[in-house]
């Protein structure tokens, strides 16, 4: 149980930091430029928190814990990347398939980011357990 809690905390902190840098600094205007009027003036933080809490649990169960069992950071990175591509791809490809004028470039960038972010997030959870646990 202690291992899972440390993994969860390390994973969540890595996810929040990485997405904070991405959304707040690097790609701040990118999403606004791509989505325009579809974006809210400010995000719904309660719903965003719900996503981060659920997604962190998925990363821990599907990437961090298997990596710890295997004793392999590579497992964390690969499983995280697969999960990120599946999760972000589901969102972006569904939007491309169902929404009028959904920007292809946004989906490609968002899927690449989701893949990289989730891989790094899984590595963060793995390293938290290795350093603290």
Secondary structure, 3 states (H helix, E strand, C coil): CHHHHHHHHHHHHHHHHHHHHHHHHHCHHHHHHHHHHHCCCCCCHHHHHHHHHHHHHHHHHHHHHHHHHHCCHHHHHHHHHHHHHHHHHHHHHHHHHHCCCCCHHHHHHHHHHHHHHHHHHHHHHHHHHHHHC
